[in-house]
Amino acid sequence: MNRRFPRVSDQDRALVRRACWVLEALRAGSASHASRVRGARRLADLVGVPRCLVGRIQCLGPPPEQLVVLGDLHGCFNTFRAALEQTRFFARAEAGRDVRLVCLGDYVNRGVRSFHVVRLALLLLVRFPERVTLLRGNHDEYHVRDGRITPAALPADWLDACRADGGVDAGFFRDLSRLFDALPAVAVGAEGLLLAHAGPPAPARLRSLRTLGDLDTPACAREMRWARAELARENAAPSDGSPGFGRRDLVEFMERLGVRTMIVGHRVVPEGAECAVVDGAGRCRLWTVSSMGGAGNRDAGGHYGHVTPCMLVRRGAGPFRRRKLWWERITPRRRGAG
Ligand SMILES: [Mn+2]
């Protein structure tokens, strides 16, 4: 079932290095905003801070004319491409329109076109570094030591497919793992918007959370890409040691940092998008979006047939309250038979 791994070309190697360089340049260019971003106690403190990349924190800057958010892709190149076509992202970005894309991570595994997804994501980042944010998911992590590659998340079908296809290029995976390490863990907007792959940091950490800068540690970033939602519970007590969060944990995190809308992927949502009001006052909302799969989607490699792939879109100028966040179904074109 696995599509053969496309041979890594010199162009691909150059693309990965170029993407690393783009992230480095973004960070270097953001140095003058670092103390404001790190020191922010609430997202509203970021008013007036332009788009910038400080450590693992992507500050989104003023709300754009159109924001597109994609959840997990898991090797589904066709849904990725269809989402871009449906929102006319490339054409609008080329025309200099104020459009933004945030991908929530999990580019690889399970689906069969993992590298196509990575390649397209990197091409977008390199072409539009001011418009594209690629967050890191728990699947976007490989460790390479002495030529041995260890994936952080299982199943690692992508790595298995590479192995079956005549061996893995350890040098390429090393470059790629460096790139994945360099991706931001969280994206924030002054209007009260926070995006992460999975969820808030572990509940035990919340009491010591004072500023946005506290999110920028390897441990915290890891928790935010592995967190498991248990909203039916008040406080999560994960038995298996993996970070989980309950409804109250989430509300505490959001209220502490002044987050009104949090958007995550990671958890599979069959409807493609789900919005949960998590506090009694109706101020804190958690959106979860899944952008992979769909019935009969051949890129999905037999997974996620029960999912209706969706994206979140926010449009419109004017005050934040007038900007509606909405979900749209992603409908990839059917490829011809054979
Ligand atoms: Mn995930």
Residues whose N, C-alpha, C, O or C-beta is under 5 A from the ligand:
A	BS01	MN	D106 G137 N138 R225 H266
